[in-house]
Amino acid sequence: MAYSIIISLNNRQLNLLRDGTVIKTYPVGIGKMVTATPIGTFKIINKAPNPGGPYGAMWMGLSKPHYGIHGTNDPQSIGKYVSKGCIRMYNPDVIALSKIVPIGTTVVIR
């Protein structure tokens, strides 16, 4: 089974796909106007549980340096334009996602 992730900035949603079919949708917080989330195709290159600080319960780094998909210590920020460009998720959501997708998973941000 091949997993991939598509993040819709307009909808502030992360879609998890298996073999091209959406199997789960999560709400996300994204970058502010001055620190916008980058658009493009990336890969998950690492995972770090409990990274501390504002990154919540899990960090999944992207192939674009300094950007990742992570949890949050501010759940009210989900669904808003709040981050410095990273993709923010509720902690239970990012933990569940990290257990499904392997390192190397493609992440399309559009």
C-alpha positions in Angstrom: 0.0 0.0 0.0 1.3 3.4 -0.9 0.4 6.3 1.3 0.6 10.0 0.4 -0.6 13.3 1.9 -2.2 16.2 0.2 -2.5 19.4 2.2 -5.1 22.0 1.0 -4.0 25.4 2.2 -7.4 27.0 1.1 -9.4 24.4 3.1 -6.8 24.1 5.9 -7.1 20.3 5.6 -4.6 17.4 5.4 -5.9 14.5 3.4 -4.3 11.1 3.9 -4.5 8.9 0.8 -3.9 5.2 0.4 -3.3 4.1 -3.2 -4.7 7.5 -4.4 -7.9 7.3 -2.4 -8.6 9.7 0.5 -9.0 7.6 3.7 -8.9 10.3 6.3 -9.1 14.1 6.5 -7.7 16.2 9.4 -8.0 19.9 10.1 -4.7 21.8 10.2 -3.3 25.2 11.1 -0.9 26.7 8.5 1.4 29.6 8.0 0.6 33.2 8.4 0.6 35.5 5.4 4.2 36.7 6.2 5.4 33.2 6.9 3.3 31.3 4.4 3.4 27.5 4.2 5.5 26.5 1.1 3.7 25.1 -1.9 5.2 22.0 -3.6 5.9 18.3 -3.3 8.1 17.1 -0.4 8.8 13.9 1.5 8.7 13.1 5.2 12.4 12.7 6.1 12.2 12.1 9.9 10.0 11.7 12.9 10.6 12.8 16.5 8.1 12.1 19.3 7.7 14.7 22.0 10.0 17.3 20.4 9.1 19.9 23.0 8.1 23.5 22.8 5.3 24.5 20.4 5.6 21.3 18.4 3.3 19.2 20.5 3.4 15.4 20.7 5.1 14.7 17.3 7.3 16.2 14.7 7.5 14.9 11.1 10.2 16.8 9.2 9.8 17.5 5.5 12.4 17.5 2.8 12.2 21.3 2.8 14.5 22.3 5.6 12.9 23.8 8.8 9.4 22.7 7.8 7.3 19.9 9.1 4.0 18.5 10.1 3.7 18.6 13.9 1.4 18.7 16.9 0.7 21.9 18.9 0.5 23.1 22.5 -2.2 25.6 21.3 -5.2 23.5 20.1 -7.2 26.7 19.3 -4.8 27.5 16.5 -6.0 24.5 14.4 -7.9 25.7 11.3 -6.2 29.1 11.3 -3.3 30.9 9.6 -1.0 31.0 12.6 2.3 29.1 12.1 5.7 30.1 10.7 5.0 27.9 7.7 4.7 24.5 9.3 1.5 22.3 9.2 0.0 22.2 12.7 -2.3 19.3 13.8 -4.1 18.3 17.0 -1.8 16.1 19.0 -4.0 12.9 18.8 -4.3 13.4 15.0 -0.5 13.8 14.4 0.3 10.8 16.6 -2.3 8.7 14.6 -0.9 10.0 11.3 2.7 9.3 12.3 1.8 5.7 13.0 0.4 5.2 9.5 2.8 7.0 7.2 6.4 5.8 6.8 9.4 8.0 6.3 9.6 8.7 2.6 5.9 9.5 2.3 5.1 12.1 -0.4 3.5 15.3 0.9 1.9 17.6 -1.7 1.1 21.1 -0.4 -1.2 23.2 -2.7 
